[in-house]
């Protein structure tokens, strides 16, 4: 099978298209013919070696966490899927493994693909959608009528967060550049702040949840913008953020949280339901063939992608 892998950490030049044997499965796993995947910032952070203490040194290493494809083989203990099923999933290991023609997944990581989406669209959902859902629902305990701010509202996670927050019937403020303001409004935001013109932390508005997707603010910077029992959530797994989370958990009042996404087929089912009733939709900025993963990484690293970058796997 064709795969894009790295043999050591480094720049985009370490991404190479190689031939590997089609993997075998365990009893609780499924083998999936991959039709599409996508690029997330975690992919190039792993490639650069930023997480090597966690991801280790076993090469060649196939990156990528999002998958949409067809089940071609199911282990003897698998009960939810059979060959021919169309699924989407988020890898549940530390390095991913989606930049390939065939991938092995645990049964619990997968979910039937939303019928309204083609594989290209479905591949844009899992990691970003799960991050947004788990941040708002699990860490933020989002409720109807809450006031929610999404910092980084036009990106992959941010675009899902705006839509999911609106699905919970909240008041949503999106922070993005001025050129993306109309796009964020179309996603459902009630108010948009252009970060090039205004610092939201200096605003008088108070929020029940501040979801800092881009990680360019801190809990301490955002404290004055939070309601008395408000929650600040970040996607950045830095030690200082975990420390703030630990300390604020011991004290009354405002909380700091770090969302660490968990691969979960049941949560993908929740996203599927929102997609099927047209409350959530993926936004694709650009598509690339598997052979052009390096170009997609370069684009993602610029930090200005509106929506998601999708990789079409030709097999």
N, C-alpha and C positions, 0 to 999 in steps of 0.2 A: 504494500500500500504506500501511496505518497503521503509524506508528512513533512511539516515544517518544524525543525527542531534546532536546539542550540547544543553545542559541545562544550561551551564554557560561557561564563557571564561576560557581558560587554555591550557594545553598541549594536545598531541594527544590522551591521555586517556579520554578526554571529548567527543570524537566522538563515538556515539553509534548507532547501527542499531535498529530502532524502527518501530512499526506499527502505521500508522496514517490514518485517513479517506481520501479517495480520494477527492481532493478539488473540489469545484464548481466554475463556471466561470461567469464573467460579460458579458454584451452584446458585448463588444469590445475585448474579450479575446478568446484564444484557449486553450483547454486541450490537452496536448501532452503526448503520451506514450514514455517515454525516453528510447532510446536504448543505448546511451553512453553519457558521460560527460568527463570533464578533470579537472586536478588540476592546478591552477595558484597560484603564490605567494600571491595574494590578499586573497585567501581562508584561508591560515594559519595565515596571519596577522590579519584577522577578528577573527579567532578562538582564537588567543592569546590575543585578547582584545586591540590590538594596535589602532583600529579605533572605539572603543566603544562609543565615544562621537557622532559619526555619525550613527553607526549601532544599538545603543540602547540596550534595555534589555528585549526584547520580546522573550521568549523561550517557547518551543523548537525552535531552529533556524536551518534551513536547509541551508547549504552553497553550493557553486558551481555556476559558471556563464555560462558555456558552455553546450549547449544541441544539440543533434541530435536525431531525433525521428519522430514519426508519429502522425498526428493530429487525435484525436478520437472524439472531439466535438468542434464546433465553435459557438460562440455567435451570436445572431440574427443580430448584426450590423457589423459582420465580412464579408468582401467582397472578400478578397484575398485568403482565404483558406477554405477547406472543409475536412470532415473526409476522411482519406486515404492518404492525402498529406504528402510527406516526406519533413521535414523542418530541418533547423539548425538555431540556435539563440543564442544571448547573453542576459542574464537577464538584465532587465532595472530597477531593484531596488537595494538598497544599500547592501543587504546581499546575494543576489543570491537566490538559491532554486533548484539547479539542481541535488543534490545527492539524487535522489528519483525515484520511478517508474513512477509517473505521475506528471506533472508540469503544472502550469498555466502561460501563457505568454500573453502580449499584442500583438495584431496583428502587430503593427509597428516594434516590435523587431525581428520578424521572417522573414525568406527568404526560398524559395525552396532550398533544399539541392543540392549541386553540383552533377550532375549525375555521374561524374567520380569517386566520392568518396563513400566508404561505410560509415555507421554510425560511426564506430570507427574512421575513418580518418576525417570525417566532424566535429566530436566533438572536434578535436584538433585545429580547426581554429578560432572560433568567437572572444574571448576576445583578444588573442595574435595578431591575424590578424588585428582586428580593431584598436588595439593600434598602431601597426606599420603603418598602412595605414593613420590613422588620424594624427599621429606624422609627418610623412614625407610630406603628401599632404597638410594638413590643417595648421599645425604649421610651417613646413619648406618650404612650397610653392615650392616643388621640381620641377625641370625643367630638360629637356634633356641637357646633358653635364655637369651637376653639379658634383662636387666632394663631396662624402658623406662618412663619417666615422660612423660605427656602433660599439659602445663599448658594448661587450656582444653579439657577433654575432652568437654564437652557441646555445643560449638558445631559449626559446619558442618565445618571441617577436623578439629577434635578428635574428633568422633564417627566420622569415617572412620579417623583415625589409631589409635584404640583397636581398632577391628575389624581393620584391616590388621596391626597389631602382633600381635594374637592369632592371625591367620592364619599368621604366621611362627613360631608356637609359642613366644612369649616371655611373660615375667611382666610384666603391665601395671599400672601405678599411674596412676589418673586424678585430676587436680586440678580441682575444680569447686566450686560452692556446695552447701551441704548439701541444698537442695531438689532438686538434680539428681543426688544421689548414687545413688539407686536406678536412675535411667535409665542412668547410666554403668556401673553393675554389669551391667545387662541387655545392654549392648553387649559385655560380656565382660571388663571390668576386674577384676583379681584383688584390687585394693585401691583405695580411694577416699579422698582427702584433701580435707576441707572447708577451702577457703582462708580462710574467715571465722573459723575456729577454730585453724588451724595453718599455719605458714609452712613449706613443704616444704624450703626451703633450710636450715632449722635442724634438719631430721630427720637421723637417723644412717644412714639407708639410702643405699646407693650404686647408681648406675645406669650402664649402658653407654650409654644414649641418654637425653637430656632434650630433648624436643621442646616448645619454648615457642611455642605457637600464638598466644597473646594478646600476647606481647611485653612483659610487665610485669616480667620478670626480666632478668638479664644473664648473660653467660658468667662474669664475675667473681663474681657472687652465687652461681652454681651450681657453681663449681669443687669445693667440698668435698663435693658430692653425686655427683660423677662418679667412676667407676672410673679407675684410672691411665691407661688409654687411651680413656676415655669421650669422647663427642661431645655438645656442646650445639648444638642447631639452632634457629634463629629464623626466623619468617616476615617479620620487619620489615627492610626494605632500607635501613636508616639507615647513613650513612658509618661510624660507629663500629663497627657490626657487621661491615661488610666489612673494616675495618682489623683487628679482632680475628681474623677468619678468615684474613687474609693473614699476620699475625704468628704465629698458632698453627700454621699450615701449615709454617712454617720451623723449628719447634721440636718436640722429641719430646714425647710424652705427650698430654694432653688437648687437644681441638680445639674450635674454634668454627666453625660453618657457617651460612650464610644460604641458605635454599631460595628459588630464583627459579623459579617453575613454568614448565614448557615444554609448550606444546600438542603433543600427540603421540598420533596414532591408535593406535600400537602399545601405548602405556601404557594407553589406554582399553580396548584388548582385554584387557590383564591385569586391569583392574578388572572388566570384563565377566565374565571367567572366575571371579573371586572371587564376583561377584554370583550367577552361575548355580549355583554349588555352595553358595550360601546362607551364605558366610562373611562377606559384606559386604552391607549394605542401607542405602539412603538413609533419612534421617529427615526428614520434612517438618513444620515447625512450623505453617505457615500458607500459604494460597494467595491470590493476588490476580489480578484481571483486568489486562490490559495498561494500561488507563486509570488504574489505581491504583498504578503504579510508585512514585510519590512517597510514598505511605503505607508501602510496603514499605521504602523507603530510610529513612524516619523510624524504623521499627521496628528495622532493622538497626543504625542509628547508636546505639541505646540500649545495645548490646553485651551483651544477655542472651538472645539467640535460642537456643533449644534445637533443633539441627538446622538445616534450611535453609528459606528463604522462596522460594516458587515463584511464577512469573508465568505465568498461563494466557493464551496468545495466541489470541484469538477470530478465526478467519478461515475 
